[in-house]
Amino acid sequence: MNDTLVTLVGNAATGVEFRETATGGMARFRFAVTPRRWDREKQLWSDGHTSFYTVWAWRTLALNLSGSVSVGEPLVVHGRLKVREEEREGQRRTFVDIEAVAVGHDLTRGTAAFRRVLRGEPALTARVGSAERPGASARPEGFTGPDDPEVQGDPGDPGDPGKPYGSRAKRPTARQKAGTELASVP
């Protein structure tokens, strides 16, 4: 295939619209890319012309986008460039779309917490030490979080069951983990 693959850095201009289709989920959102240039005369950054793209995603990527991206968030979008022309009310218009292969938050402008999605065969995608993996215990050794080891989230909120390490539970330190591994070596 002779697809034109592009990588764009910008911001989500609209919320993600998600729909179930006969072949799986479909999501789309508008994406704004504004180049910034250093103006030597004024000694400051200036914004260039903003370009807007419609980003399309399918199946698992579409579902994950709908639960992960909000308006204004900085993103990196990688996908196939599609240019289409339509005639509406006697005027010819050009649209530029990106069929996304991968989308992620731009970590040069903030932080993110990754949460793995379990799908299909639990034994293939389950986290190490989870109950779904054959022969694994329900709670990994040294785990001090809630009863459900698959619940993930950011640390810190003591009352939220969706947070694996709150102020009531202590996160195992690297030394404790290393001590456990050394104890099991013959």
C-alpha positions in Angstrom: 0.0 0.0 0.0 1.2 3.5 -0.8 -0.4 5.3 2.2 1.0 8.6 3.4 1.7 8.2 7.1 2.0 11.4 9.2 2.6 12.3 12.8 0.9 15.5 14.1 1.4 17.2 17.4 -1.4 19.5 18.6 -4.6 19.6 20.8 -8.0 17.9 20.8 -10.3 20.7 19.5 -13.6 18.8 20.2 -14.7 15.9 22.4 -14.4 12.4 21.0 -17.6 11.2 19.4 -17.9 7.4 19.8 -20.4 5.1 18.0 -20.8 1.3 17.9 -21.0 0.0 14.3 -21.5 -3.5 12.8 -17.7 -3.9 12.5 -16.8 -2.5 16.0 -16.4 0.9 17.5 -15.8 4.1 15.6 -14.6 7.4 17.0 -13.8 10.8 15.6 -12.7 14.2 16.9 -11.3 17.4 15.5 -7.6 18.0 16.0 -5.9 21.5 16.0 -2.2 21.9 15.0 -0.7 25.4 15.5 3.0 25.9 14.6 5.0 28.2 16.9 7.9 30.1 15.8 10.5 32.2 17.6 10.3 35.9 16.4 13.9 37.2 16.7 12.8 40.9 16.3 10.2 40.8 19.1 12.1 38.2 21.1 9.1 36.0 21.8 7.1 33.1 20.5 4.4 33.7 18.0 1.6 31.3 16.8 1.2 30.5 13.1 -2.0 29.6 11.3 -3.9 26.8 12.9 -4.7 23.7 10.8 -7.7 21.5 11.7 -7.9 17.8 10.9 -10.6 15.2 11.6 -9.1 12.2 13.3 -10.9 8.8 12.8 -10.2 5.7 14.8 -11.7 2.2 14.7 -12.3 -0.7 17.1 -10.1 -0.8 20.2 -8.4 2.5 19.5 -11.8 4.2 19.1 -13.0 2.8 22.4 -9.8 3.8 24.3 -9.9 7.3 22.8 -13.4 7.8 24.0 -12.4 7.1 27.6 -9.0 8.9 27.5 -9.2 12.2 25.5 -10.9 15.4 26.5 -11.1 18.8 24.7 -7.9 20.8 24.9 -5.6 18.0 25.8 -2.2 17.9 24.0 -1.9 14.8 21.8 0.4 13.1 19.3 -1.5 11.5 16.4 0.1 9.1 14.0 -1.9 7.7 11.0 -2.8 7.7 7.4 -3.4 11.1 5.7 -6.7 11.2 3.6 -7.6 14.3 1.6 -11.2 14.4 0.2 -13.1 17.0 -1.8 -16.9 17.5 -1.6 -19.3 19.9 -3.2 -21.8 21.5 -0.9 -24.3 24.1 -2.0 -22.3 24.8 -5.2 -19.0 25.2 -3.4 -16.1 22.8 -3.6 -14.6 22.1 -0.1 -11.5 20.2 0.8 -11.3 18.1 4.0 -8.2 16.6 5.5 -8.6 13.5 7.6 -6.3 11.3 9.6 -7.1 7.6 10.0 -5.3 7.1 13.3 -3.0 4.2 13.9 -1.8 5.4 17.3 -2.8 8.4 19.5 -1.1 9.4 22.8 -0.8 12.3 25.2 2.1 14.7 24.5 4.3 14.1 27.5 6.5 17.1 26.8 3.5 19.2 28.1 2.3 17.0 31.0 2.2 13.6 32.6 -0.2 10.6 32.0 -1.0 7.4 33.7 -1.3 4.3 31.5 -4.0 1.7 32.2 -3.9 -1.6 30.3 -7.2 -2.8 28.9 -8.2 -6.4 29.3 -9.9 -7.8 26.2 -10.7 -11.1 24.5 -8.7 -13.9 26.1 -7.9 -12.8 29.7 -5.0 -15.2 30.0 -3.2 -13.4 27.1 -3.7 -9.8 28.4 -3.9 -10.1 32.1 -1.4 -8.4 34.3 1.4 -10.5 35.8 0.2 -12.0 39.1 -3.5 -11.6 38.4 -6.1 -14.3 39.0 -6.9 -14.5 35.3 -3.4 -15.8 34.4 -3.3 -19.6 34.8 -1.3 -20.6 37.9 -1.2 -17.1 39.4 -2.4 -16.1 42.8 -5.2 -13.5 43.1 -2.9 -11.1 45.0 0.8 -10.8 44.0 3.3 -11.1 46.8 3.9 -7.7 48.5 0.7 -6.2 47.1 -1.0 -3.9 49.6 -3.8 -2.4 47.5 -7.5 -3.2 47.4 -8.9 -6.7 47.0 -9.2 -6.3 43.2 -5.6 -6.3 41.8 -7.0 -5.3 38.3 -8.3 -1.9 39.6 -5.9 0.8 38.5 -5.6 4.5 38.9 -3.5 7.3 40.4 -2.2 7.0 43.9 -3.3 9.2 46.7 -7.1 9.2 47.2 -7.7 7.2 50.4 -11.5 6.8 49.9 -11.6 5.9 46.2 -11.7 2.1 45.6 -10.5 2.7 42.1 -7.1 3.8 43.4 -4.7 1.0 44.1 -2.6 2.9 46.7 -4.4 5.3 48.9 -3.2 6.9 52.1 -4.5 3.9 54.0 -2.2 1.5 52.1 1.5 1.8 51.7 3.1 1.2 48.3 5.9 -1.4 48.5 9.3 0.2 48.1 12.0 -0.9 45.7 14.0 -2.2 48.7 11.0 -4.4 49.8 10.6 -5.7 46.3 14.3 -6.5 46.0 14.3 -8.2 49.4 11.5 -10.5 48.4 13.3 -11.4 45.1 16.6 -12.1 47.0 14.9 -14.2 49.6 13.6 -16.6 46.9 17.0 -17.1 45.3 18.5 -20.5 46.4 
